[in-house]
Amino acid sequence: MKKLIVLISISILSQAFPVMAKEGAMCDYYYNNVQRKEKLIRNYGPTLSSMAKEKLFGGLNHDTSGCIDGCEGHKFKYCNDIAKWISK
């Protein structure tokens, strides 16, 4: 009976794992970078040097692209909203 329960548990977990693993491994890395850079740009916007703006927006473009490519759900929506904000 214990073997049957273990086999059923393994079967259920192995079927659920691909669904949970759908979000890319790098999603959190890009998502966190997008959040950090957006916050810096919004907080220091008018006082940023041209070099800081160039670096932050260049990095934000790259990280937003990675976030859109690797994230799902609310993280994808957030990064898509940032992409719209950047392209204005």
N, C-alpha and C positions, 0 to 999 in steps of 0.2 A: 504494500500500500504506500509506504514512504517513497519507494522508487517511482511509482506512478505519479505521485504528487510532484516530485522533483522533475520528472520528465515533462509534465504538463507546465510547470513553472518555467522551465528552460525554453519550452516551445513558445510560450506566450511572450517571454522577454525577448527572444530572438526575433519574433515577428514585430514587436513594438520598437526595437532598437533602430531599425532603418528610418522609421518615422521621426524618432527623436533626433537622429543624426542628420536630418535634412538640412539644417542650418550649417553653413560652412564653418570650418575650424577657425578661420581667421575673422569671423564676424565680430566677435567682441573687441578684437584689436582695432579694427577699422572703426567700429561704432564708437568706442571710447575716444579715439583720436578725433573723430568728427565732432563729438560733443565738446571736447576740450578746445579745439580750434574755433568752433562757432562761438563759444563763450568768450574767448579772448578777443575775437573780432568785434563782437557786440559790446563788450565792456570797454575796450580801448579804441574803438573805431576811429574817431576823429583825431586822436593823438598818436596813432601808429605812424611810424616812419614808412617811407615808401618801400624800404627793404623788408620791413616786418610784414607789410601788407602783401608784398610779392611772395614771400616765403609762406605765410599763413594761407593765402588763397591757393597757391600752388599745391601745398600739402593737403588742403581741404578738398580740392578737386580730386586728387589721387585717392585719398581716404574715402571720400564719398563714393567714388566709383567702386572701390573694393567692398564697401558696405552694401551697396546696391547689388553687387554680384554675389555676395556671400551670406546676406542676412534674409530673414523671413519676418513676417508679421509686423509688429509695431516698430521694430528696429528698421525694417525695410521702408516703412512708411515715413519714419523720421528722416532717414537718409534721402529719400525721394523728395521730401519737402525742402531739405537743405539744398539739393540739386536745383530745385526750382528757384530758391532764394539766390543762389550763386549766379544763375543764368539771367537774372533780371537786369 
